[in-house]
Amino acid sequence: MNESSCIFDSQSTYKAVFWCESGSEFSNAVNITIYKSKPVLTVSPSWLKPEASVALRCNYDNQSESWRIYWYKAVPDKSENGYRYELLPGSISETANNSFMIHGQTQTAGFTCRAGRGNPEYFTDYSEPKFVWSAVSHPAASLSVSPDREQHFTSESVTLNCGGNSTEWRVMTPSRIYAWSSLYSYSEKVNGFTTEMIAYRHSTAVYWCESESEGCSNAVNITIHDGDLILVSPVHPVNEGDPVTLGCELRTGNFTSTVGFYKNDKLIQNTVRGELSIPAASASDEGFYRCEHSGKASPQSWVAVKASSSSLPESLIIGLVVGFLLTVLLVIVLAILRNRLSKCHRTETSGTAPHQQDETPNQIYSSLLQGDSAVYETIRKSGQ
């Protein structure tokens, strides 16, 4: 029996009907669909921390050393309502090394990857873009939220504003990366770079602003709660040393009993006022907070504290002050010593003091006087 075969490698998803024929004879026909593989990108951590590196990992089918991995930055592209991909410098892996480290990333950014092999090179599809988020404000724009808190009630209007000079900014959330028709149950009205949304069911998502020319703004977490109690906490990180007040808010009515505030699931305060005051925020105040009242609990929110760049640590300030005072004291002592030694030398060589005429150059200094303004008691002859 004679056999023949056909091998092909598709550059994209491919659907076709195939059959064999020999002269006037035909085989049965089959439908064949070839799906172009799409890698899955993961990023860690999702939220940027000071001086931390970002690890990218690209997972794809049939991983082997014959593949090369390409790493890209996702750049906003308003013409496509999506992204274009720019190859990261030094990012091509010549082997099947499916991880890549990014150092010094400080702003919100998106990344993607794909694999390639062969000559001419066959590429997989790009992975869906994944983002690392930063709470640090972008130099050109900062995302603000009104009301200025992280948690909101359903059916409550929430306004997101991309503060900046460009009208190119758009408000983004991960659901809009993959499907521009909203996956959340909220409506939006876009006016310039302001988005107003009204959510009708519980959701938690990250939001940020994007611009084709400026990149991405800071990111914020927003929780829409369908219950009766929310925690009122700052949507942005608070500066170290600043006062912070957390509150508890009912959808309707007033508090009828004490309100409990929890940090990392540990009760830290009961109050009838429904507020938790932190006089001066410090790194130890970071954590997940929630409030409870009459058996009802709010969702928890992360309160972040950032070090103030305009102030020095207290221990460093004390060290600088002490060092300055010691330096001043040393300069004063050295000046007094030099002045006294100069006077002693003039007295010795002038011959005006009769009892010093027989002194020899071999002299020693006596101990300091207690309470005397002079530095040294006397200069006496050797052997006395």
N, C-alpha and C positions, 0 to 999 in steps of 0.2 A: 504494500500500500504506500502510495506516494503521499507525503505530507508537506504542507507549506505553512509558514507562520508569518505574522506581521507584528512588529513591536514598534510602538510609538510612544512619545512622551509629550503630553499636552501642556501648553503654557497657561491654560486656564481650564475652568470647569467645562466639561465637554459631554454632550449627549448625542448618540447616533445609533443607527440600526446597522448591524453587520451580518454578512452572510458569505458563503463561499460559492464559487461557480467554476465549472470546468466544461467548456464547450457549451452544450445545451442543458447541462445539469446544474441544478441549484440546491444548495443546502438549506436547512431551516434558517430563519432569520432570528436574531436576538437583539434586544435593546440593551445598550451598554451606556452607563453614565460614569464618567470619570470626574471625580471631585478633586479639585486642586486643594492641597492641604493648607491649613491655616494654623500658624503657631499660636501658642497662648503665652502671653507675657505676664510676668509677675514682678512687682516692685516691692522693695522693703528698705526702710519703713515707708508707710503711706504718708505720714506727716513728718516733715523735715525737722530735725533738731540741730542746734548749733554745733558746728564742726563734725557732724555725722556724715558718713558716706551713704550713697544710695546704691543698692544692689539690684541689678536687672537680671532676670532669668528667662530664657526663651526655650519653651518646650514645644517639640514638633514630632511628627510621626517619622519612624525609620531613622532615628538619630544615629549618625556614624561619622567617622573622621573624614568621609568624602564630602561632607557638607561644610560650607563656610557660613558663618552667622554675621548678619549685617544689623547694626544698631542705628536707630534714627530718633531724631527729635520731632515731635508733632507740632507743626507751626500752624496757628489758626489761618484759615483761608476762607474769607467771606464769600468769595465767588462760588465756592462749592458748598457753602454752609457746613464745612467740615475742616479737614486738615490736609496740608501737604507735608511730605516727610523729607527732612534734611539729614544726610548721613553725618553721624557724630565723628569728630576727628579721632583717628586711631582706633576705630571701632570694629574693623573687619577681623574676625577670628579665622585663622587659616586652618584650624582643626575644629572638631565638634565641641569646642568649649562654649557651652551655652549660658555662660554668665559674664557679666560686664559690670565694672564698678565706676561710679561717677563721684568725683570728689569736689567739694566746694559748692555744691548746689544750694542756693539760698532762696530761690523764688519758685513758685508753683510752675510746674512744667509737665508736658506729656511726652511719652516715649513709645516706640513700637519697634518690632524686629521682624526679620524674615530670613530664610535660609536659601542658599544657592549652591549648585554643583554642576559639573560637566562643562564641556566646551563645544558649542556655545552654551552659556550658562543657563540652567533652568532654575527659576525662582519659585518659592512658595508664595502664597499671598502674604500681605502684611498682617501682623497680629492686630487685634483691636487695640487702640491706644490706651495706655494706663497712665495715671497721673500720680505725681507726688505733690503734696499740698504744703504750703507754707502760710503761717499766720502773719508773717512779716509783710508790712505794706509795700506795695510796688512803688518805685519812684514816680511813675507817671499816673497811677490811679490806685484808689483804695476802695474796696467794697464795704459799704455801710448798710446797716439793716435798721428799719424803722417799723415797729417799736424796737429799741436797741436792747435786745435780749436774745438768747439762744432758743428758748422754748416759746411756742405760740399755741393758742387754741385753734382747733378746726373752725372754719367759717369766719376766721379773723383775717382781715387784710394785712398783708406783710409786703413792705416795699423794699426792694433791693436797688441800690444806687451805685453805679460805677463812677465815683468822683474822679474827674479828669477833664482835659481840654479836648479830647477827641470824641467824635460821635460814632467812631468805629466800634467802641466797646459793646460787648454783648454779655448778658448773664448766662452762665453755663452751670449745668449739673450733670453728673454721669449719665443719667437717663437720656439726656439730649445728645450725647455723643453717638449713641447707637440708633436712636429713633427720634426724629425731630417732632413727630406727633407725641405729645406728652404721655409718659407711662404713669405719671402721678395724676390723681384726680384734683387738679387745680386749673384755674383759668389764668391767663396772663394778658396784660396790656403793656405793650412795649412803646415807650415814648422816648426817643433819643437813646440814652443809656440807662434808663430806669425801667425796672420790671415790677409790676404789682401782681401778686399771686394770692389766691384764696384757695386754701386746701380744704377738702371735705372728708378726708380720712387720715389716719395716723401715718406718718412717714418721717424718716430721718435721712438727710442727705447733705452732701457738701456742695457749696456754691462758690463760684468765683467769676471774675470778669475776664474776657479775652479780647485782644485786639491784634489784627494782622501785623501792625507795625510795632506794637509795644509788648506783645506776649501776654502773660497772665498776671492778674492781680493777686493780692492775698486771698486766702480761702477761709470760709466760715462754715461751721456746722449749724444746721437749723433743724429743729425737731418740731413737728406739728403733732399736737396731742389731742386725742378725742375724748380724754377724760375730763375731770372737774378740777384738777389741781396741777399747776405748773410751778417750776422753780424759776425765779427771776435772777438770771446770772449774766455777766458781761459776755457779749458775743466775741469780743477781741481779748487777747491776753492783757493782763494788768501789769503795770510797771512795779518792780520791786520797790517797796517803801510807800506806795500809795495806799490810801484807805479803800476798802472794798465793802460793799453792803450787798448781801444776798437776800432775796425776798421770796415769799411764798404767796401765790395768788390763786384765789378761787374763781371759777368761771362765773358763778353767781353767789350772792350772799356774803356774809361776813364770818369770820372765825368765831366759833363758839367754845373753843377749848384751846389748850396750848398747841403750839406747832413745834414739831421736832425736826432738827436739821442733822443730816447724816453726812459724814465724809468717809468715802471708801467703805460704806455699809456699817460704819460705827457711829452711834449717837454721840454728838458733840455738844448739843445745846437744846434745851426746851425753852420756849419763849411764848408769851402771850401777844407779843407785838407782831409776830410773823416775819421778823427780820433777824439776820445774823450779820454782825458787824466785825470786820477785821481791820483794826486800826492801821496797821502797816503790813502790807503783803510781803511774804518772803517765799523762798523756794519750798519751804516745808508746808506751805498752804496749798500747793498744787494737789489736785486730786479730783475724784468724782463726787459730786454733791447732789443731794436730793432732799426733799422735805416731805413730811407726813402730817396729816391732820384728820382726826376722827376716822381712822382706819383707811384713809385714802392716801396714796403716794404719788408724787410727781415722777416723771422720768428723771434719770440722772444725767448731769452735764459735767463736762471736764472744765475746770477752772485752771487756766494756765497763767504762770507768773514769769515775766521776762526780766532779766537783769537790766538795770538802768545803765546805759552807755555813758551818761553824763556824770556819774558819780563813781568814786573809787571805793573799794572795800574798806570797812571800818578799821580792820587790822593794819592795812597799808597806810591809811591816813595817820594812825597813831604812830607807826614806825617812822614815817617821814617827819612828824613833829618832834619826836624824841631825838632823831638823828640831827635835825636842825639845831635844837637846843644844845646838844652835846658839842656840836661844831662851834657854835657861838661861845660856849664856855671854854673850850680849848683855845680858841683865838685870844680870849681875854687873859687866860692864865699865861700863855706864851708871851703876850705883850708885857704883862707885869714882870715876868722873869727877865726878859730882855732889858727892861727899864732899870731893875734893881742891879743886875750885873753890870750895866753901863755905869751906874753911880759908884759901885764898888771899885771899878777899874779906875775911874777918875780920882777917887779919894786916894788910892794906893800910889798913883804916880805923881800926884801934886805935891806931897810932902807937907801939907798943911796940918795933918794930925800928928803931934809929936810921938805918941805911943806907937805909931805904925812905921817909924823910920827904920826900926831894926827888924821888921818882918821879912821873911823869906818868901820866895814864890810858892813854896810848898805849904799851902793852906787848905783847910777843910771847912765844910759848912756844918753848922750846928743844926739842931732840930727846929721845927717851926714853932713860933710862939702861939699860944692859945689866946685868941681875941686880939692880937696885935694886927695893925694894918700892914706891917712890913711882911715880906715874904720869908726872909731868913732872920734868925736872932742876931748872930754876930759872925764875924770871920775871925777865927782865932789861930794862933800860931800852932804849928805841929808840935805835939808833945805836951801841951797844956791840958 
